[in-house]
Amino acid sequence: MHNTLKGKVALVAGGTRGAGRGIAVELGAVGATVYVTGRTTREHRSESGRPETIEETAERVNEAGGEGIAVRVDHLEREQVRALVERIERDHGRLDVLVNDIWGGEHLAQWGTPLWEHDLDGGLRLLRLAVETHIITSHYALPLLIKRPGGLVVEMTDGTKEYNDHNYRVSFFYDHAKSAVIRLGYAQAQDLRPHGCAAVTLTPGWIRSEMMLELFGVGEENWRDALAREPHFVMSETPRYVGRAVAALAMDPDVLRWSGQSLSSGQLAAVYGFTDLDGSRPDYWRYAVEVQDRGQPADATGYR
């Protein structure tokens, strides 16, 4: 499977860390050329203040067997996005996979704070980072993607449509942002279908991002130590797991069967047969409904 996407070009918009980094690496592992964009480089940090950089992600793509190309882009700046797509077209003449994983709004969400008490500027900024960036990127990138049938757009969010329709995500602005992105995937699917291209929305489960590991004071090598503080963290997954979900979709010649749907990493693992790095197949969103949200004791049996 190593060179399955050899000759294919992907853009992982928002590939600095977390799910975006995991996706970029897994696309590289199957041979793709991967443009990795974000605002944090070795010379410049974004407003989030995180240390991870797009150059690091591109280097990991190379190590995995693909070609990683880091380009600093603020996806709210239209001319920067336009220039990025023009560069991809000039250098490769094609775009096969677009992953909209732009986010960077964690520091703006005031969890458990009602709308009328939430900082309004911060909330609106969060929406711009989470939703407007995706729209701008697709606006400029889709004309290149539809030049060849079989193109794929993956809108990254948090939570499946079914879950988010029945659960408030603790913050008005976060809730709105993550549900809005689900609709972006559905709407783009309608526009892309006549061109033989697909769009889906995809969510990881409880992802062990750099930020989440830091929050619990653990690393990937000892993440289970966090279970003493949060037992349900037993269902967490690495960013590479959702990366393998994207790679599986990108390699599927019948990917149009998924177009317009809201999907999860665990759901796709059951269909395509891939695993997380430890060989397990966590299905967090089923677990969340059947165990965690019902107040049941943490027990991953039958869920990973």
C-alpha positions as CSV (number, residue, x, y, z in Angstrom):
1,M,0.0,0.0,0.0
2,H,3.0,2.2,0.4
3,N,2.9,3.9,-3.0
4,T,-0.9,3.8,-3.5
5,L,-1.2,7.6,-3.7
6,K,2.2,8.1,-5.5
7,G,1.7,11.0,-8.0
8,K,-1.3,12.3,-6.1
9,V,-1.3,15.7,-4.4
10,A,-3.0,16.6,-1.1
11,L,-3.4,19.8,0.8
12,V,-3.8,19.5,4.5
13,A,-4.9,22.9,5.5
14,G,-4.2,23.3,9.2
15,G,-1.6,20.5,9.4
16,T,0.6,22.0,12.1
17,R,-0.4,19.6,14.9
18,G,-3.0,17.2,16.2
19,A,-5.3,15.6,13.6
20,G,-3.9,17.6,10.8
21,R,-0.4,16.3,11.4
22,G,-1.6,12.8,11.8
23,I,-3.5,13.0,8.5
24,A,-0.5,14.6,6.6
25,V,1.8,11.8,7.9
26,E,-0.5,9.0,6.9
27,L,-1.1,10.5,3.4
28,G,2.7,10.6,3.1
29,A,2.9,7.0,4.2
30,V,0.9,5.9,1.1
31,G,3.1,8.0,-1.2
32,A,1.3,11.3,-1.6
33,T,2.8,14.7,-2.0
34,V,1.4,16.7,0.9
35,Y,1.2,20.4,1.2
36,V,1.1,21.3,4.9
37,T,-0.2,24.7,5.8
38,G,-0.6,26.6,9.0
39,R,0.5,29.8,10.8
40,T,3.2,28.4,13.0
41,T,6.7,28.0,11.6
42,R,10.1,27.8,13.2
43,E,10.3,31.6,12.9
44,H,6.8,32.6,13.8
45,R,4.1,31.4,16.2
46,S,0.4,31.9,15.7
47,E,-1.8,33.5,18.4
48,S,-2.4,30.0,19.9
49,G,1.2,30.1,21.1
50,R,1.8,26.3,20.5
51,P,5.4,25.2,19.6
52,E,4.5,22.7,16.9
53,T,5.4,23.8,13.4
54,I,4.4,23.1,9.8
55,E,8.1,22.3,9.0
56,E,8.1,19.5,11.6
57,T,5.0,18.0,10.0
58,A,6.4,18.2,6.5
59,E,9.6,16.4,7.8
60,R,7.4,13.6,9.3
61,V,5.7,13.3,5.9
62,N,9.1,12.8,4.3
63,E,10.1,10.2,6.9
64,A,6.9,8.3,6.3
65,G,7.7,8.0,2.6
66,G,5.8,10.9,1.0
67,E,6.9,14.4,0.0
68,G,6.0,17.1,2.5
69,I,5.9,20.7,1.5
70,A,5.4,23.3,4.3
71,V,3.8,26.6,3.3
72,R,2.9,29.3,5.9
73,V,-0.7,30.4,5.2
74,D,-3.2,32.3,7.2
75,H,-6.4,30.8,5.8
76,L,-8.4,34.0,6.6
77,E,-6.2,35.9,4.2
78,R,-7.7,35.3,0.7
79,E,-4.7,36.3,-1.3
80,Q,-2.5,33.9,0.7
81,V,-4.9,31.0,0.0
82,R,-5.1,32.0,-3.7
83,A,-1.3,32.1,-4.0
84,L,-1.1,28.7,-2.4
85,V,-3.5,27.1,-4.8
86,E,-1.7,28.8,-7.8
87,R,1.6,27.4,-6.5
88,I,0.1,23.9,-6.3
89,E,-1.3,24.2,-9.8
90,R,2.0,25.6,-11.2
91,D,4.1,22.9,-9.6
92,H,1.9,19.9,-9.9
93,G,-1.1,20.7,-12.1
94,R,-3.5,18.9,-9.9
95,L,-5.1,18.6,-6.4
96,D,-6.5,15.2,-5.5
97,V,-7.3,15.6,-1.8
98,L,-8.2,18.7,0.2
99,V,-8.4,18.4,4.0
100,N,-9.8,21.4,5.8
101,D,-8.6,21.0,9.4
102,I,-8.0,24.6,10.1
103,W,-8.9,25.5,13.7
104,G,-6.7,27.1,16.3
105,G,-9.6,28.3,18.4
106,E,-9.1,26.4,21.7
107,H,-7.8,29.4,23.6
108,L,-10.9,31.4,22.6
109,A,-13.6,29.0,23.9
110,Q,-14.9,29.8,27.4
111,W,-16.2,26.4,28.4
112,G,-19.5,26.3,30.4
113,T,-20.1,30.0,29.8
114,P,-23.5,31.0,28.4
115,L,-23.6,33.0,25.2
116,W,-24.5,36.3,26.9
117,E,-21.5,36.0,29.3
118,H,-19.0,34.8,26.7
119,D,-16.5,37.3,25.3
120,L,-18.2,38.2,22.0
121,D,-15.0,39.2,20.1
122,G,-13.4,35.9,21.1
123,G,-16.4,33.9,20.1
124,L,-16.7,35.5,16.7
125,R,-13.0,35.1,16.2
126,L,-13.4,31.4,17.0
127,L,-16.1,31.1,14.3
128,R,-14.0,32.8,11.7
129,L,-11.1,30.5,12.4
130,A,-13.2,27.4,12.4
131,V,-15.7,28.0,9.6
132,E,-14.7,31.0,7.4
133,T,-11.2,29.6,6.9
134,H,-12.7,26.4,5.5
135,I,-15.0,28.3,3.1
136,I,-12.2,30.5,1.8
137,T,-9.9,27.5,1.3
138,S,-12.5,25.5,-0.6
139,H,-13.5,28.5,-2.7
140,Y,-10.0,28.8,-4.1
141,A,-9.0,25.1,-4.1
142,L,-12.0,23.4,-5.6
143,P,-11.6,24.6,-9.2
144,L,-8.3,22.8,-9.2
145,L,-9.6,19.7,-7.5
146,I,-12.5,19.2,-9.9
147,K,-10.2,19.1,-13.0
148,R,-10.0,15.4,-12.4
149,P,-12.8,13.1,-11.3
150,G,-12.2,11.2,-8.1
151,G,-11.1,14.2,-6.0
152,L,-11.9,14.2,-2.3
153,V,-12.6,17.0,0.2
154,V,-12.5,16.1,3.9
155,E,-14.0,18.6,6.4
156,M,-12.6,17.9,9.9
157,T,-14.7,18.5,12.9
158,D,-15.4,17.3,16.4
159,G,-18.4,14.9,16.8
160,T,-20.6,13.2,14.3
161,K,-23.8,14.8,13.1
162,E,-25.9,12.3,15.0
163,Y,-24.0,13.0,18.2
164,N,-23.9,16.8,17.9
165,D,-27.6,17.0,17.0
166,H,-28.4,15.6,20.4
167,N,-25.6,17.0,22.6
168,Y,-24.6,20.5,23.5
169,R,-20.8,20.8,23.2
170,V,-20.3,22.9,26.3
171,S,-19.7,26.2,24.6
172,F,-22.2,28.1,22.3
173,F,-19.5,29.1,19.9
174,Y,-17.7,25.8,19.9
175,D,-21.0,24.0,19.4
176,H,-21.9,26.2,16.5
177,A,-18.5,25.9,14.8
178,K,-18.3,22.1,14.9
179,S,-21.9,21.6,13.7
180,A,-21.4,24.2,11.0
181,V,-18.5,22.3,9.6
182,I,-20.6,19.2,9.3
183,R,-23.0,21.1,7.0
184,L,-20.0,22.4,5.0
185,G,-19.1,18.8,4.1
186,Y,-22.7,18.1,3.1
187,A,-23.1,21.2,1.0
188,Q,-19.8,20.8,-0.9
189,A,-20.8,17.2,-1.7
190,Q,-23.8,18.5,-3.6
191,D,-21.7,20.9,-5.6
192,L,-19.0,18.3,-6.3
193,R,-21.1,15.4,-7.3
194,P,-21.6,16.5,-11.0
195,H,-17.8,16.6,-11.3
196,G,-17.3,13.0,-9.9
197,C,-15.7,14.3,-6.7
198,A,-16.7,13.6,-3.1
199,A,-16.9,15.6,0.1
200,V,-17.3,14.2,3.6
201,T,-17.1,15.4,7.2
202,L,-14.8,13.4,9.5
203,T,-14.3,13.4,13.2
204,P,-11.7,11.6,15.3
205,G,-12.6,10.3,18.7
206,W,-11.0,11.5,21.9
207,I,-7.7,12.4,20.2
208,R,-4.3,12.3,22.0
209,S,-3.1,15.5,20.5
210,E,-0.1,17.3,21.7
211,M,-2.4,19.7,23.6
212,M,-4.4,16.9,25.2
213,L,-1.4,15.0,26.4
214,E,0.0,18.2,27.8
215,L,-3.3,18.9,29.6
216,F,-3.0,15.5,31.4
217,G,0.7,15.8,32.0
218,V,1.6,12.7,30.1
219,G,3.3,11.7,26.8
220,E,2.3,9.2,24.2
221,E,4.6,6.6,25.8
222,N,2.8,6.8,29.2
223,W,-0.6,8.1,28.2
224,R,-2.4,5.5,30.3
225,D,-1.1,7.3,33.4
226,A,-3.9,9.8,32.7
227,L,-6.5,7.2,33.4
228,A,-6.1,7.9,37.1
229,R,-7.5,11.4,36.5
230,E,-9.9,10.6,33.7
231,P,-10.8,6.9,33.3
232,H,-12.7,7.4,30.1
233,F,-9.5,8.5,28.5
234,V,-9.0,4.7,28.0
235,M,-10.9,5.2,24.7
236,S,-8.5,7.9,23.4
237,E,-6.7,7.5,20.0
238,T,-3.6,8.8,18.3
239,P,-3.8,11.5,15.6
240,R,-2.5,8.8,13.2
241,Y,-5.8,6.9,13.5
242,V,-7.9,9.5,11.9
243,G,-5.0,10.0,9.4
244,R,-5.4,6.4,8.4
245,A,-9.2,7.1,7.9
246,V,-8.4,9.9,5.5
247,A,-5.8,7.7,3.7
248,A,-8.4,4.9,3.3
249,L,-10.9,7.3,1.9
250,A,-8.4,8.8,-0.5
251,M,-7.4,5.3,-1.8
252,D,-11.0,4.1,-2.2
253,P,-12.0,4.1,-5.9
254,D,-15.6,4.1,-4.8
255,V,-15.3,7.0,-2.3
256,L,-18.4,8.7,-3.8
257,R,-20.5,6.2,-1.8
258,W,-19.6,8.3,1.3
259,S,-20.1,11.7,-0.2
260,G,-22.2,14.1,2.0
261,Q,-22.0,11.9,5.0
262,S,-20.7,12.6,8.5
263,L,-18.1,9.9,9.4
264,S,-15.9,9.0,12.3
265,S,-12.5,7.3,12.6
266,G,-13.9,4.3,14.5
267,Q,-16.7,3.8,11.9
268,L,-14.3,3.8,9.0
269,A,-11.8,1.5,10.8
270,A,-14.5,-1.1,11.0
271,V,-15.1,-0.8,7.2
272,Y,-11.6,-0.5,5.9
273,G,-9.8,-2.6,8.5
274,F,-7.1,-0.2,9.6
275,T,-6.0,0.1,13.2
276,D,-4.5,2.7,15.5
277,L,-0.8,2.5,16.1
278,D,-1.3,0.0,19.0
279,G,-3.3,-2.4,16.8
280,S,-6.7,-1.5,18.3
281,R,-9.8,0.0,16.7
282,P,-11.3,2.5,19.2
283,D,-14.9,3.5,18.4
284,Y,-15.2,6.5,20.7
285,W,-18.5,8.0,19.6
286,R,-20.4,4.7,20.1
287,Y,-18.7,4.5,23.5
288,A,-19.6,8.1,24.4
289,V,-23.3,7.4,23.9
290,E,-23.5,3.9,25.4
291,V,-21.1,4.3,28.3
292,Q,-19.6,7.7,29.1
293,D,-22.7,9.9,28.7
294,R,-24.8,7.4,30.7
295,G,-22.5,7.8,33.7
296,Q,-21.2,4.2,33.5
297,P,-17.8,3.2,34.8
298,A,-15.0,3.4,32.2
299,D,-14.8,0.0,30.3
300,A,-13.3,-0.2,26.8
301,T,-14.3,-3.8,26.4
302,G,-16.0,-4.2,23.0
303,Y,-15.2,-0.6,22.0
304,R,-11.5,-0.8,20.9
